[in-house]
């Protein structure tokens, strides 16, 4: 007495999303430890994020032309690693949503194709039955005509 198919794809998507969090943490740790990642991958996005954030805060508080100091290398690496980890989790979540949407679209198209082929088959059967009815109607008219001729013929 199964109510429906077990949503294995959804369970897999959930598992991938859950695995992306420890994976992101491991990548963040690696990014913090690697000088290349600190300087070229984590640093520039962190500095940009810091600049945009501080610019917005300054404008909200009413300071217009204030210069914004860049983050030091350690803080930039830390913020960049956090941004990288969040981007990975967000990307995996977005990918899961896209894959689920694609799967649903494929299933919907398959159902529509099945319904279309069933409808086409039924239309062909109706056309065949109409031909059969017309043939039987013609035979019935012929039998009625012959019966009328036999009834109308003079009796000897």
C-alpha positions as CSV (number, residue, x, y, z in Angstrom):
1,X,0.0,0.0,0.0
2,X,2.5,2.6,-1.2
3,X,1.2,6.1,-1.5
4,X,3.7,7.1,-4.2
5,X,7.2,6.6,-5.5
6,X,9.9,7.3,-3.0
7,X,11.5,10.6,-3.9
8,X,15.0,9.3,-4.2
9,X,16.2,12.2,-6.3
10,X,15.1,14.7,-3.7
11,X,16.8,12.7,-1.0
12,X,20.0,12.7,-3.1
13,X,19.8,16.5,-3.6
14,X,19.4,17.0,0.1
15,X,22.4,14.7,0.8
16,X,24.5,16.7,-1.7
17,X,23.5,20.0,0.0
18,X,24.3,18.6,3.4
19,X,27.7,17.3,2.2
20,X,28.5,20.7,0.6
21,X,28.7,22.3,4.1
22,X,31.6,20.2,5.3
23,X,33.2,20.4,1.9
24,X,32.9,24.2,2.0
25,X,34.5,24.2,5.5
26,X,37.4,22.1,4.2
27,X,37.9,24.4,1.2
28,X,37.8,27.4,3.5
29,X,40.5,25.9,5.7
30,X,42.6,25.1,2.7
31,X,42.1,28.7,1.4
32,X,43.2,30.2,4.7
33,X,46.4,28.0,4.7
34,X,47.4,28.6,1.0
35,X,49.3,31.9,0.3
36,X,48.1,31.8,-3.3
37,X,44.4,31.5,-2.3
38,X,44.8,34.1,0.4
39,X,46.3,36.6,-2.0
40,X,44.5,35.9,-5.3
41,X,41.3,34.1,-4.6
42,X,40.1,35.2,-1.1
43,X,41.7,38.6,-0.9
44,X,40.2,40.6,-3.8
45,X,36.5,39.5,-3.3
46,X,36.9,40.2,0.5
47,X,38.3,43.7,-0.2
48,X,35.5,44.4,-2.7
49,X,32.9,43.2,-0.2
50,X,34.4,45.3,2.6
51,X,34.5,48.3,0.3
52,X,30.9,48.0,-0.8
53,X,29.7,47.3,2.8
54,X,31.6,50.2,4.3
55,X,30.5,52.5,1.5
56,X,26.9,51.6,2.1
57,X,27.2,52.1,5.8
58,X,28.9,55.4,5.4
59,X,26.2,56.7,3.1
60,X,23.5,55.5,5.5
61,X,25.2,57.5,8.3
62,X,25.5,60.5,6.1
63,X,29.3,60.5,5.3
64,X,29.7,61.1,1.6
65,X,33.4,61.4,0.7
66,X,35.1,59.4,3.4
67,X,38.0,57.2,2.3
68,X,37.7,53.5,3.2
69,X,40.8,51.7,4.5
70,X,41.3,48.2,3.0
71,X,41.3,45.2,5.3
72,X,44.6,43.8,6.5
73,X,45.7,40.6,4.9
74,X,44.6,38.3,7.7
75,X,41.1,39.8,7.9
76,X,40.8,39.8,4.1
77,X,41.8,36.1,4.0
78,X,39.3,35.2,6.7
79,X,36.4,37.2,5.1
80,X,37.4,35.9,1.7
81,X,37.4,32.3,2.9
82,X,33.9,32.8,4.5
83,X,32.6,34.3,1.3
84,X,34.1,31.4,-0.7
85,X,32.4,28.9,1.6
86,X,29.1,30.6,1.4
87,X,29.4,30.8,-2.4
88,X,30.0,27.1,-2.6
89,X,27.0,26.2,-0.4
90,X,24.9,28.7,-2.4
91,X,26.1,27.3,-5.7
92,X,25.4,23.7,-4.7
93,X,21.9,24.7,-3.5
94,X,21.3,26.6,-6.8
95,X,22.5,23.6,-8.7
96,X,20.2,21.3,-6.8
97,X,17.2,23.6,-7.5
98,X,18.1,23.7,-11.2
99,X,18.4,19.9,-11.3
100,X,15.1,19.4,-9.6
101,X,13.5,21.9,-11.9
102,X,15.0,20.1,-14.9
103,X,13.8,16.7,-13.6
104,X,10.3,18.0,-13.0
105,X,10.2,19.5,-16.5
106,X,11.3,16.3,-18.1
107,X,8.7,14.3,-16.1
108,X,6.0,16.8,-17.1
109,X,7.0,16.6,-20.8
110,X,6.9,12.8,-20.6
111,X,3.4,12.8,-19.1
112,X,2.2,15.3,-21.7
113,X,3.7,13.1,-24.5
114,X,2.0,10.0,-23.0
115,X,-1.3,11.8,-22.8
116,X,-0.9,13.1,-26.4
117,X,-0.2,9.7,-27.8
118,X,-3.2,8.2,-25.8
119,X,-5.4,11.0,-27.2
120,X,-4.2,10.4,-30.7
121,X,-4.8,6.6,-30.3
122,X,-8.4,7.3,-29.0
123,X,-9.1,9.6,-31.9
124,X,-8.0,6.9,-34.4
125,X,-10.2,4.4,-32.7
126,X,-13.2,6.9,-32.9
127,X,-12.5,7.4,-36.6
128,X,-12.5,3.6,-37.2
129,X,-15.7,3.2,-35.2
130,X,-17.3,6.0,-37.3
131,X,-16.4,4.1,-40.5
132,X,-17.8,0.9,-39.0
133,X,-21.1,2.7,-38.0
134,X,-21.3,4.2,-41.5
135,X,-20.8,0.8,-43.1
136,X,-23.4,-0.8,-40.9
137,X,-25.8,2.1,-41.5
138,X,-25.4,1.6,-45.3
139,X,-26.0,-2.2,-44.9
140,X,-29.1,-1.5,-42.8
141,X,-30.5,0.9,-45.4
142,X,-29.9,-1.8,-48.1
143,X,-31.6,-4.4,-46.0
144,X,-34.6,-2.1,-45.4
145,X,-34.8,-1.3,-49.2
146,X,-34.8,-5.0,-50.1
147,X,-37.4,-5.7,-47.4
148,X,-39.5,-2.9,-48.7
149,X,-39.3,-4.2,-52.3
150,X,-40.2,-7.7,-51.1
151,X,-43.1,-6.4,-49.1
152,X,-44.3,-4.3,-52.0
153,X,-44.0,-7.0,-54.6
154,X,-47.4,-8.4,-55.7
155,X,-48.2,-11.7,-54.1
156,X,-48.9,-14.6,-56.5
